[in-house]
């Protein structure tokens, strides 16, 4: 699990660094980005976002094996298997980023050069094109649809099997312990997919641009900051230190 947490933290750090420094710089001065810089930002944003989806899927599978087949855990989740899962996550993320960026490079931008967003994302860039964007929209919905469908279905199946197994545990203490091993991951998945879904589902509604920007800030800045806190609160020493800090601040 710590191997997966390392990769999750690495991805969160990287994709926050893709646009956060530029966003903060734009708050104190004129926010200007070059065409090459915009395409580079788009590529790495798509790469890390897609990779994180599959890292969360791998973590769900890890929890499934740990709870439903604990005696075979060390064999099933061997270092080689974990490495292959992470390698596959990065490869799929790279393929999705190539698809988005490659289709964007074929467009011509000859109208307004003002991006109505704080980062170079697919949908805001499509609004600036003066050429047909049908291919780009098709690529966007296929890639995003495949990523969301595979991720959500895989996580749903994993937790359905986990829940079924937990309900067969005779002792309440055993059920509580099993649930506690999944709580942090469930919260992380809900925050990431929930805010991401809200961002893209509300984009098509009139007057929803500001809501979309707000949701984007949440899943691109707030969620990466919350993930370390969510997982570290399982540690008793961290809980004790947090309790002392809160008492010192508020009392």
MARMARLUM-787941 format. One record per residue: residue in three letters; x, y, z of N, C-alpha, C, O in turn. Coordinates in steps of 0.02 Angstrom, whole numbers, plus 50000, padded with zeros to 5 digits. Layout:
N
ALAXYZXYZXYZXYZ/...
! end
This chain:
251
UNK500424994050000500005000050000500435006350000500265011349968/UNK501005006150036501435012050038501755013449970501895019249954/UNK501865008249931502125009249863501625013049821501805017649783/UNK500985011249826500465014849790500385021949816500285026549777/UNK500425022849882500375029549911500945034049887500845039949874/UNK501545031149880502105035049854501955037449783502075043349767/UNK501695033049741501545035049672500975040149670500985044749629/UNK500475039349713499925044149716500185051049737499995056049708/UNK500615051149788500895057449811501345060649757501335066649748/UNK501715056449722502155058949668501735062149612501915067449588/UNK501195058849592500765061449540500435067949562500405072749524/UNK500175068049624499855074049650500335079949650500155085449630/UNK500955078649672501455083949674501615086449604501655092549592/UNK501695081849557501895083649489501345087649453501485092849423/UNK500725085149456500225088749417500015095249450499755099649416/UNK500115095849516500005102349547500545107249525500415113249517/UNK501155104749516501715109149495501655111049421501985115749399/UNK501245107449383501165109049312500865116049302501065119649257/UNK500385117849345500025124149333499995128749394499875134749386/UNK500105126249455500035130449514500525136249515500315141949529/UNK501185135249501501635141049500501415146449450501445152349464/UNK501195144149391500975148949340500335152449362500255158449350/UNK499885148849395499265151849419499415157049473499125162449472/UNK499865155549519500035160249572500385166349544500285171949567/UNK500805165249493501135170949461500635175449427500715181549426/UNK500105172449399499595176449366499175180549413498855185349392/UNK499185178849477498795182749526499125189449543498795194049565/UNK499785189849532500155195949551500405199749490500655205349497/UNK500355196849431500575200249371500155197849312499705193649321/UNK500285200349253499905198449194500025191049179500585188749174/UNK499475187449170499515180149160499565178649086499065178449051/UNK500175177549062500305176348991500675169648985501135168249023/UNK500465165648936500805159248923500895158448848500455160248809/UNK501465155748828501605154848756501225148848730500955144748768/UNK501195148248664500855142548633501185136048653500855131148671/UNK501855135848649502225129848668502125128248742502035122448761/UNK502145133448783502035132348855501335129748869501245125548913/UNK500845132148832500155129948841500075122648822499755118848858/UNK500365120648765500315113648744500695109048792500475103448804/UNK501255111448818501635107448866501235106548931501215101048959/UNK500915111848953500505111549013499915106749003499745102849047/UNK499605107148944499045102648927499265095448929498915091148957/UNK499845093948899500085087048896500195084148966499945078748982/UNK500565087749008500735085049073500115084849119500065080449162/UNK499665089649111499045089449150498645083149134498425079649179/UNK498555081749069498185075749049498545069449070498235064549091/UNK499205069449065499605063549083499515061749156499385055949173/UNK499575066649201499545065249272498825063949295498715059749340/UNK498335067449266497645066149285497425059049265497135055549306/UNK497585057049203497405050249181497775044949222497485039849240/UNK498405046249237498795041449276498505040649346498495035149373/UNK498285046149376498015045749444497385041449446497265037849494/UNK496975041849394496365037649392496545030349399496225026649436/UNK497065028149362497235021049362497645019149424497635013349444/UNK497985023949454498305022549519497775021249572497855016749613/UNK497235025049571496685023949618496355017149605496135013849652/UNK496315015049542496055008349526496515002949555496274998149584/UNK497165003849546497654999049573497604998649649497664993149677/UNK497485004249681497415004249754496785000649776496774997249827/UNK496245001349736495624997649751495734990149744495494986249785/UNK496094988149693496254981049684496684978449741496594972849765/UNK497164982549764497584980749820497164979549883497284974749920/UNK496674983849895496234982949954495804976749946495674973249995/UNK495584975349885495184969249873495574963049890495324958549924/UNK496204962649867496614956849881496754956249955496744950849984/UNK496894962049988497074961950059496494959450102496614956150153/UNK495884961050083495294959250124494994952650103494814948550145/UNK494944951450038494594945450014495044939450007494804933750007/UNK495694940550001496144934849993496804936250031497334936350000/UNK496754937450096497344939750133497924934850136498504936850139/UNK497774928250136498304923350141498744923150079499314920950082/UNK498464925350023498844925449960499084932449942499314933649886/UNK499024937049990499174944049973499894945049950500014948249899/UNK500374942149986501074943249969501254940249902501714942549868/UNK500884935049881501014932049816500664935949760500954937449709/UNK500024937449773499634941049722499894948049710499974950149652/UNK500044951649764500294958449758501054958649769501304962249812/UNK501394954749729502134954549733502414961149707502064964849672/UNK503044962649722503344968849696503314969349620503234974849593/UNK503374963649585503334963749512502634965849488502574969749441/UNK502114963049522501424964749503501284972149516500984975549475/UNK501504974649574501394981649591501744986249541501464991349520/UNK502354984349522502724988449473502384988449405502354993549372/UNK502114982549386501754982149322501124986349323500954989649274/UNK500764986349380500164990349386500324997849379499965001449345/UNK500864999949411501055007049406501315008849336501165014149310/UNK501695004249307501935005449239501355006049191501355010449147/UNK500865001649198500275001949156499885008349165499625011149117/UNK499845010849227499495017149241499835022949205499495027249176/UNK500495023149207500855028549174500825027949098500775033049064/UNK500845021949072500795020949000500115023248974500075026748923/UNK499575021249009498905023248988498825030848994498515034048952/UNK499105033749048499085041049056499455044549000499225049648975/UNK500025041748979500415044648924500035044248859500025048948820/UNK499705038548847499315037748785498745042648782498615045648729/UNK498395043648838497845048548839498095055648828497775059548792/UNK498675057348857498955064048848499165065148776499065070648749/UNK499455060148745499655060648675499045061748631499055065748584/UNK498495058148645497885058848605497605065848611497425068948560/UNK497555068548672497285075348682497735080548650497495084848613/UNK498385080248664498845085348640498925084948564498955090048531/UNK498975078848537499045078048465498455080848427498545084048375/UNK497855079648452497265082348418497225089848425496955093248382/UNK497485092548481497465099748491497975103348445497845108948423/UNK498535100048431499055103248388498825104048316499105108148280/UNK498325100348295498075100948226497615106848216497455108648160/UNK497405110048271496945115748266497315122248251497915122848264/UNK496935126948223497205133648210496835138548256496225138648258/UNK497225142648291496935147548337497045154448307497605157148308/UNK496515157348280496585163648246496095168948271496095174548246/UNK495695167348321495225172148349495495174948414496085176948418/UNK495105175148465495325177648530495875173248559495855167148552/UNK496355176448590496905172648621496845172648697497335171448732/UNK496245174048722496135174148794495815167548815495255166048794/UNK496155163748857495895157348882495495158748944495745161548993/UNK494855156948943494415158249000494495152849053494015149349071/UNK495095152149076495255147249127495935149049156496285153349129/UNK496125145849212496775147349241497305142249219497885142749240/UNK497115137449176497595132749149497375130749078496805131749059/UNK497855128049041497705125948972497385119048974497725113948975/UNK496725119048974496345112848975495995112048908495945116748869/UNK495765106048893495505104448826494905108748807494925112148756/UNK494385108748848493765112248829493855119848822493595122548774/UNK494205123348868494305130548857494705132048793494585137048761/UNK495175127648775495575128748715495155127648651495255131148601/UNK494695122848654494275121648595493845127648578493675128648520/UNK493665131548628493245137548616493625142948578493305147448550/UNK494285142448576494685147648541494845145748469495105149948433/UNK494695139748449494875137448382494415140448329493815141148339/UNK494715142148271494305144648215494245139348161494005140748106/UNK494465133248176494365127648131493915122448164493755123048224/UNK493705117448127493245112448152493555108548210494135106548208/UNK493165107648263493405104048322493045097448332493065094548387/UNK492715094948280492335088748287492785082848306492605078748348/UNK493375082448275493835076948290494075077548362494115072548398/UNK494225083648383494465084648452493935082848503494075079748554/UNK493305084648488492765083048534492665075548538492535072748592/UNK492735072148480492665064848479493225061648520493095057048559/UNK493845063948509494415061248547494315062548621494455058048662/UNK494085068548639493995070248710493485065548743493615062848797/UNK492915064648711492385060548742492575053148742492385049548788/UNK492955050848692493175043848692493675042648748493605037948787/UNK494195046948751494725045948801494445046748872494565042448915/UNK494075052248883493805053448950493295047948967493275045549024/UNK492885046048919492385040848931492705034248949492475030848995/UNK493235032348913493585026048927493905026248996493845021549035/UNK494245031749011494595032449075494095032149133494195028349181/UNK493555036049129493065036249183492705029649189492595027249244/UNK492505026749132492125020349134492545014749165492315011249210/UNK493155013849139493575008449165493735009549239493695004849279/UNK493905015749257494085017149326493495016049373493565012549423/UNK492925019049357492355018649402492085011549407491905009349461/UNK492045008049351491785001149352492254996649391492034992449431/UNK492904997349381493394993249416493364994449491493374989749531/UNK493335000749511493295002449582492634999949612492624997349668/UNK492095000749575491434998449599491434990949609491184988549660/UNK491694987149561491714979849568492154977849627491964973349665/UNK492724981149635493174979449691492824980449757492864976149801/UNK492474986049765492164987449829491514983449840491314982249896/UNK491204981449786490624976949792490854970249821490534967449865/UNK491404967649794491674961349819491934962149891491864957649932/UNK492244967849905492494969149973491914969350022491944966250075/UNK491384973050005490804973650049490484966850061490294965250117/UNK490424962850007490134956150014490554951850061490274948050102/UNK491214952550056491654948550100491614951050172491614947050219/UNK491584957650181491564960450249490924958350285490944956750345/UNK490364958250249489724956350280489724949150304489304947250346/UNK490174945050279490214938150300490694937150359490764931650384/UNK491014942550381491454942050439491024941650502490604946150511/UNK491104936650544490644935850601490704941050655490194943150683/UNK491314943450670491404948050726491344955250704491544957050649/UNK491054959350748490984966550733491664969850730491774974450691/UNK492124967550772492804970350773493154969050707493514973350681/UNK493054962950680493364961250616493084965450559493454967650515/UNK492424966550560492114970650508492364977850513492504981050462/UNK492424980450574492654987350584493374988050559493544993050528/UNK493794983150574494484983550553494544983250476494944986750447/UNK494124979050445494134978550372493904985050340494194987450291/UNK493374988050369493124994350342493654999850349493725004050304/UNK494014999850405494505005250417495075005150367495365010350352/UNK495234999250339495774998850290495575001850223495995003350181/UNK494915002750212494665005450149494445012750154494365016050103/UNK494345015150215494045021750224494415027350189494115031550156/UNK495085027450197495485032850168495445032850092495385038050060/UNK495475026850062495445026349989494765028449963494725031749911/UNK494235026449997493555028349976493475035949976493185038749930/UNK493735039250028493685046550032494075049749975493835054449943/UNK494685047249962495095050049908494765049249840494775053749799/UNK494465043349828494125042049765493515046649757493395049449704/UNK493125047349812492525051549809492705058849795492365062049755/UNK493225061349827493425068249815493675069349744493485074249712/UNK494095064849720494395065749654493885065049598493815069449556/UNK493515059449598493035058349544492415062849552492125064949502/UNK492225064349613491645068749623491765075749597491345078449561/UNK492335078649616492485085449592492625085549517492425090249483/UNK492955080349492493075080049420492445079349380492355082549328/UNK491985075049404491345074149370490935080549370490625082349320/UNK490935084049427490565090349431490835095449382490455099149351/UNK491505095549375491815100349329491585099249257491385104049224/UNK491615093049234491475091749163490735091049149490515092449093/UNK490345088849198489625088149185489275094949184488765095749150/UNK489545099949221489225106549222489485111149167489215116649158/UNK489995108949130490285113349079489795114849024489815120248995/UNK489355110149009488885110948952488295115448970487915117348925/UNK488205117049034487635121149053487785128549044488355130649055/UNK487295132549025487415139749017487605142949084487325141449136/UNK488095147549079488305151149139488665147049190488715148949248/UNK488925141149169489245136649217490005137349217490345133449251/UNK490285142149180491005142649175491325144049242491835141049259/UNK491035148549282491315150049347491275144049394491755142749431/UNK490725140349392490675134249432491195129149411491495125749453/UNK491305128549346491805123949321492505125849345492895121449363/UNK492665132249344493315134549368493405133049442493935130749464/UNK492875134149481492905132849553493025125449566493445123649607/UNK492665121149531492755113949539493445111749517493745107349547/UNK493705114949464494385113349440494905114949493495375111149503/UNK494815120649527495275122449581495255117149635495775115549664/UNK494665114549649494595109549702494975103249686495365100749726/UNK494855100449625495165093949612495885094449587496235089449585/UNK496105100449568496805101149548497245103949603497855102949600/UNK496965107349653497375110149706497195107449775497635105449813/UNK496555107349791496335105349858496425097849869496685095749921/UNK496205093749821496235086449829496955084049838497075079949882/UNK497445086449798498145084249811498395086149880498805082549909/UNK498155091649908498355093549975498015089350028498295088050081/UNK497395087150014497025083150062497245075850065497205072750118/UNK497475073150009497655066050008498165064050061498065059050095/UNK498725067850070499185065850123498865066050192499005061750234/UNK498425070950204498085071350268497605065550278497565062650332/UNK497235063750225496755058350229497095051750248496855048050291/UNK497665050350216497995043950229498405044150293498475038950326/UNK498695049850310499105050150371498685049850434498945047950487/UNK498045051750430497625051550490497475044450514497195043550568/UNK497665039450475497605032550498498145030950549498095026150587/UNK498675035150551499225034050598499055037150665498865042950668/UNK499115033350719498925035750785499345041750808499085046350839/UNK499995041650791500435047150811500225053650775500245059050805/UNK500035053050712499815058950674499165061650704499075067650711/UNK498695057150721498065059250752498195062950818497885068050831/UNK498655060250858498815063350922499115070350913498925075050947/UNK499585070950865499895077350851499395082450824499425088250843/UNK498935080150780498425084650754497965087050809497775092850811/UNK497765082450855497335084450911497665089650955497335094450976/UNK498315088850969498675093651010498715100450975498635105651007/UNK498825100350909498875106550871498215110250871498195116350881/UNK497665106650860497005109750858496825112650926496535118050931/UNK496985109050979496845111651047497245117951061497005122551094/UNK497865118051036498295123851047498035129951008498085135551032/UNK497755128650950497515134150907496845136950933496765143050937/UNK496385132450949495705134650966495585135451040495085138551060/UNK496015132751081495915133451154496535136351185496555137251245/
! end
